[in-house]
Amino acid sequence: MFVSDQATLDVSFEAALARLATRFRDLITQSARTVLAVRWETGGHDGEPFPVLDADLTLTPAGPGAALFQLTGVYRADSGEDGYRTASVPLGGFLDRIAEAIIRAGAAAG
């Protein structure tokens, strides 16, 4: 199933990029757009790793002092589960938690 989410950060694109870069080294930056490819895995019901999310996190400017943080990707539900129902549980707040960490990084540094 395809998934997407977005959050507006109350920090400039440059500040958000600098904070994101301190945590992740594999950022791809082209012009005013930065992308981080992620794979989020969790243990399956039988204890084996089960790929949950393959996604791109994209950061773009959203005016002076703001940045847009977007997630687009594919969620692979366990074959015995309803993909929509299960996707809403682990993904609910996923992007928001990363966005909050970016914002808090500035408060911790200042």
Buried (B, 14 or more C-beta within 10 A) or exposed (E): EEBEBEBEBEBBBEBBBBBBEEEEEEBEEEEEEBBBEBEBEEEEEEEEEBEBBBBEBBBBBBEEEBBBBBBBBEBBBEEEEEBEEBBEEEBEEBBEEBBEEBBEBBEEEE
